[in-house]
Amino acid sequence: MKRRKRQQRSRTRRLGATVAVVAVIGAGGWFAGTRMQSPADAAASQRAPEAGPVTVPVEERTLTATVVAQGSLEYGSPRGITLAGAVGSSQEGDEEEGAAQRVTKAPSAGSRLKEGDALMQVSGRPVLVLSGPVPMYRTLGPGSSGDDVRQLQKALNRLGFSTGGVTGTYGQGTASAVGRWYRSKGYTAQEPTSADRQRLGDLETAVSDAQAALLTARGDGEEAPGDGTSGKDSEKLRNLHIKSAEKQLELANSALSAFKAGYGTKVPAGEIVFLPRLPVRVDKAKVRAGDTPDGEVATVTSSDVVVEAVVPGSDAASLREGMTVQVTTADGKEAEGVLSEIGGSATTSEDAGPGAGTGPDAEPGGTSGSGEEPESTGTSGDGTSEPVPLKVTIAKPGPLAENTGGAATVTIEVGESDGKVLAVPVAAVQTSAGGQARVRVERDGRVRRIDVVLGISADGLVEVKPDGGALKKDDLVVVGR
């Protein structure tokens, strides 16, 4: 009995071991089967999945197109100031006529000069600024005439000192106005020097001497000749003396008249600086007290702050002088300016045609294989865009005046859509060889082309106007593969 039970237990153990071995072998076979591949299966597993189109939904939104550029803030219209000649002349005697001129009051950097103000002083005399396009180049005084005299007369009249007319000739009315203007500024206008007065006295004496000589010549004929000459010869001699005396008197009067024509109150060449536009701001003083005023004495700018920036030619094509510009500094200060200059020869947006500059590079291979005409992008030409310089003028810089020399961002709004419009990424637009703009729309697993008219573009999107109702919001447009 016991022996039979032992035999049964032995058979049971052998059966369990056999089942375990079979299970292990089966599991190993399953594992090996899952890891073993044919060469074709292995190659197929290494291939990338078949590419499908990359799509994005059509948006419905308002588009505002802007051109943004970086620039630097500076004061506008910088100009160097050089004196046209001497400032005044000595009136104390010949021994000081050749004395060197010295700056006695230097220009003040940062100061604002309006018409009639003094820029500086040289040897105690003023250098005054007036508005006018003709630069000062000579001393102006009685007898002078020309455009520079005319603009002096206009300036004096603007300041309230009547010249008696704008004639272009410096007369007593102009001299009187100059004298009153100088006195209003606390100075004395340039009167004749001691040398001038001496010269006038000499000429007046010459006239008096010539008159006396003529009287003597005429009086000599009243006495009878006593030198043995005949009465006829004596008369001839007397007439010669009279003609000679008359000629000397004529020459003396002519010299006196010519000198008097230029005698009187003058404006020395160095005492006025004509500038095309006032007021101005003194940016830098180039001389100090005690210096000789040779070369540039100062640099002035306009009171406007300007931003100079550069944009691609494709952006410049949509810009026009006079556009409003928002200027923002790095620390968040803002001011409004005007686009005052556009450099280069940017093509106008009308010339560029609808959609110019809105498309991406052409997709390799052109089309999706439908056999249609090849597609190109919305851009034309060789793809280059020459940089174009811009100048923005800020007439009222406000807090931005403290940031001159620093960087600023200019934002120019160039257009806005008419309310909400259908918009797609620029990359979704293709242009046929015939110039027709299109987008590709994926529907029900198929891609179809839809002709569109392009509108405004902004922020990487472009307005599309489909033919009829072929395109609507949330349609999926193809932007790549």
SVG drawing of the C-alpha trace seen along z (x, -y; Angstrom):
<svg xmlns="http://www.w3.org/2000/svg" viewBox="-20 -196 77 198">
<polyline fill="none" stroke="black" stroke-width="0.4" points="0.0,0.0 2.7,-2.4 4.7,-1.4 1.8,-2.2 1.4,-5.7 5.1,-6.4 4.8,-5.4 1.8,-7.7 3.6,-10.7 6.6,-10.0 4.5,-10.0 2.8,-13.3 6.2,-15.0 7.4,-13.8 4.2,-15.1 4.5,-18.6 8.2,-18.9 7.2,-18.0 4.5,-20.6 6.8,-23.3 9.4,-22.5 6.8,-22.7 5.6,-26.0 9.1,-27.5 9.8,-26.3 6.5,-27.7 7.2,-31.1 10.7,-31.2 9.3,-30.4 6.7,-33.2 9.4,-35.7 11.7,-34.7 8.8,-34.9 8.0,-38.5 11.6,-39.6 12.5,-37.8 11.8,-39.7 12.4,-39.0 14.8,-41.4 11.8,-43.0 10.0,-43.6 13.1,-45.1 13.6,-47.5 10.0,-48.5 10.2,-49.2 13.0,-51.7 11.2,-53.8 9.5,-57.1 5.7,-57.1 4.3,-58.5 4.2,-62.3 0.9,-64.1 0.1,-67.8 0.7,-70.1 -2.5,-72.2 -3.7,-75.1 -7.3,-76.5 -8.4,-79.6 -8.9,-82.5 -11.5,-85.3 -10.0,-88.4 -9.1,-92.1 -5.6,-92.6 -3.5,-95.7 -0.3,-95.9 2.7,-97.6 6.4,-98.2 8.7,-97.9 12.3,-99.0 15.0,-99.8 16.8,-103.2 18.7,-105.7 17.3,-108.9 19.1,-112.1 18.4,-115.8 17.8,-116.7 19.5,-118.8 23.0,-119.1 25.0,-122.1 28.4,-123.5 28.7,-127.3 31.7,-129.2 31.9,-133.0 32.2,-134.7 34.7,-137.3 35.8,-139.6 33.4,-140.5 33.4,-144.3 36.5,-146.5 38.4,-148.7 37.3,-152.2 40.0,-153.1 42.8,-154.0 45.2,-152.5 47.3,-150.8 44.4,-148.3 43.3,-147.8 45.4,-144.6 44.5,-143.1 43.6,-139.4 39.9,-138.6 39.1,-136.4 35.9,-134.6 34.6,-136.4 31.4,-134.3 31.3,-130.9 28.1,-129.2 26.1,-127.3 25.5,-123.7 21.8,-122.8 20.5,-126.3 17.7,-127.2 18.2,-130.1 15.3,-131.9 15.6,-134.7 17.6,-137.7 19.3,-135.9 23.0,-136.0 25.0,-132.8 28.2,-134.0 30.4,-137.1 33.8,-137.9 35.9,-140.7 32.7,-141.9 30.6,-142.1 27.7,-139.8 27.3,-137.1 23.5,-137.1 21.4,-134.6 18.8,-135.5 16.7,-133.3 17.7,-133.3 19.0,-131.0 21.9,-133.2 24.9,-132.7 26.7,-135.8 29.8,-136.4 30.6,-140.1 30.2,-143.3 26.8,-144.9 26.6,-148.7 25.4,-151.8 25.6,-151.3 25.5,-147.4 22.9,-145.7 21.9,-142.1 19.9,-139.1 21.8,-139.2 20.7,-142.8 17.1,-141.9 17.0,-139.0 18.5,-141.2 15.8,-143.8 13.1,-141.0 14.5,-139.7 14.6,-143.2 11.0,-143.8 10.0,-140.4 11.7,-141.5 9.7,-144.8 12.5,-147.1 11.1,-148.7 13.7,-149.4 11.3,-151.5 10.9,-148.8 12.6,-145.6 14.6,-147.1 17.7,-145.0 19.8,-148.2 21.3,-149.1 20.2,-152.7 19.6,-155.0 16.4,-153.2 18.2,-149.9 21.1,-151.5 18.6,-153.0 16.8,-149.7 20.1,-147.9 21.0,-150.5 17.6,-150.1 17.9,-146.3 21.4,-146.3 20.3,-148.6 17.4,-146.3 19.9,-143.5 22.1,-145.7 24.8,-146.4 25.9,-149.2 25.8,-148.8 29.1,-149.1 29.6,-152.8 32.5,-154.3 35.9,-153.6 38.5,-156.2 40.2,-155.4 36.9,-155.9 36.4,-159.3 39.9,-160.3 39.4,-159.3 36.1,-161.3 37.9,-164.4 40.7,-164.1 38.2,-163.9 36.2,-166.8 39.4,-168.9 40.3,-167.9 37.0,-169.3 37.5,-172.5 41.0,-172.9 39.7,-172.3 37.0,-174.9 39.6,-177.4 41.8,-176.7 39.0,-177.2 38.1,-180.5 41.7,-181.7 41.9,-180.7 38.8,-182.6 39.9,-185.7 43.3,-185.8 41.7,-187.1 40.5,-190.3 44.1,-191.6 45.8,-193.1 48.7,-191.1 52.1,-192.6 54.5,-190.0 54.8,-191.2 52.3,-188.7 49.6,-189.9 46.0,-190.1 45.1,-187.2 47.7,-184.9 46.8,-185.8 43.2,-184.9 44.2,-181.5 46.4,-180.8 43.6,-181.9 41.2,-179.5 43.6,-176.6 43.9,-177.3 40.2,-177.5 39.6,-174.2 42.3,-172.5 40.8,-173.7 37.3,-172.6 38.6,-169.1 40.3,-168.8 37.1,-169.9 35.1,-167.3 37.5,-164.5 37.4,-165.6 33.6,-165.6 33.4,-162.3 35.8,-160.7 33.8,-162.2 30.5,-161.0 31.8,-157.5 33.1,-157.3 29.9,-158.7 27.9,-156.1 29.4,-153.4 29.9,-155.5 27.6,-154.9 26.2,-152.0 27.4,-148.6 27.0,-144.9 30.4,-143.3 30.7,-139.9 31.2,-138.0 28.3,-139.5 25.4,-137.7 24.9,-134.0 22.1,-133.4 20.4,-129.9 17.8,-128.4 15.5,-127.5 15.0,-128.8 14.8,-128.1 17.8,-125.9 19.4,-124.1 23.1,-124.4 24.4,-120.8 28.1,-121.4 30.3,-124.4 33.6,-124.1 35.3,-127.1 35.9,-128.3 36.4,-131.7 39.8,-133.0 40.0,-131.0 40.4,-132.6 37.2,-132.0 38.8,-130.3 37.0,-127.3 33.7,-126.0 32.6,-127.7 29.5,-125.5 27.2,-122.8 23.5,-123.4 20.6,-121.2 16.8,-121.7 14.6,-121.4 13.1,-118.3 14.2,-114.8 14.7,-112.4 15.0,-108.6 17.1,-107.2 16.4,-103.6 16.7,-101.2 14.0,-98.8 14.0,-96.2 13.0,-97.5 9.9,-95.3 8.7,-97.1 9.6,-100.5 7.4,-100.0 4.3,-100.4 5.5,-103.6 4.8,-107.3 6.2,-110.5 3.9,-112.1 2.7,-108.8 2.2,-108.8 4.9,-106.9 4.8,-105.5 8.3,-105.8 9.1,-103.8 12.3,-103.8 13.8,-100.8 12.5,-102.0 8.9,-102.3 8.7,-106.1 6.5,-106.9 5.9,-109.8 4.3,-110.3 6.4,-111.3 6.0,-111.7 7.9,-109.8 9.8,-112.8 12.2,-111.1 12.4,-107.8 15.7,-107.2 16.5,-105.1 13.9,-104.4 11.4,-102.1 8.8,-100.7 5.3,-101.8 2.8,-99.2 0.6,-99.9 3.6,-99.0 4.2,-95.9 0.8,-94.4 -1.6,-92.4 0.0,-90.2 3.6,-91.3 5.9,-90.3 3.4,-88.1 4.3,-84.6 7.0,-82.1 9.7,-80.4 8.3,-78.0 7.7,-74.5 10.2,-72.0 8.8,-70.3 6.2,-73.0 2.7,-71.3 1.2,-68.4 1.4,-66.2 -2.0,-67.0 -0.5,-68.0 -1.6,-71.7 0.6,-74.6 3.6,-75.0 3.2,-77.2 5.6,-80.0 5.5,-82.2 4.0,-85.6 7.4,-87.3 8.9,-88.1 12.4,-88.9 15.5,-87.5 14.2,-87.7 16.6,-90.5 15.4,-93.5 17.8,-96.4 17.8,-98.3 16.2,-101.7 17.0,-104.4 14.1,-106.2 14.0,-109.4 11.2,-110.0 10.8,-113.5 9.3,-114.1 8.3,-117.7 7.2,-117.3 9.6,-114.7 8.5,-115.3 10.2,-112.7 12.1,-111.3 14.3,-114.3 16.1,-112.8 16.9,-109.6 18.9,-111.2 21.8,-109.0 19.8,-105.9 17.9,-103.2 14.2,-103.4 11.6,-101.3 9.5,-102.8 6.2,-101.3 4.4,-102.5 0.8,-101.4 0.5,-101.0 -3.0,-99.7 -6.0,-97.9 -8.5,-95.4 -12.1,-96.4 -13.4,-94.7 -12.9,-91.0 -11.6,-89.1 -10.5,-85.5 -6.8,-85.2 -4.3,-82.5 -0.5,-82.2 1.6,-83.7 3.2,-80.2 -0.2,-79.0 -0.3,-81.2 1.1,-80.1 1.1,-81.9 0.8,-80.3 3.0,-81.1 0.2,-83.2 0.1,-85.3 -3.0,-83.8 -2.8,-83.5 -4.1,-80.2 -4.4,-78.3 -4.8,-74.5 -7.5,-73.2 -7.7,-69.7 -11.2,-68.2 -12.2,-64.6 -8.6,-63.5 -8.2,-65.3 -6.4,-68.5 -8.0,-71.0 -6.8,-74.4 -8.9,-77.6 -8.2,-80.8 -8.0,-83.8 -7.4,-87.6 -4.9,-88.8 -5.5,-91.7 -3.6,-93.2 -0.9,-91.2 0.2,-91.5 1.9,-89.4 2.6,-86.5 -1.0,-86.4 -2.5,-87.6 -6.1,-88.4 -7.6,-86.1 -10.8,-86.8 -12.0,-83.5 -14.1,-83.2 -17.6,-82.7 -18.0,-80.6 -15.2,-78.2 -13.4,-79.1 -14.6,-79.7 -13.5,-80.0 -11.8,-76.9 -11.1,-75.3 -7.7,-73.6 -5.2,-75.2 -2.0,-73.5 1.2,-75.2 3.7,-72.4 4.4,-68.7"/>
</svg>
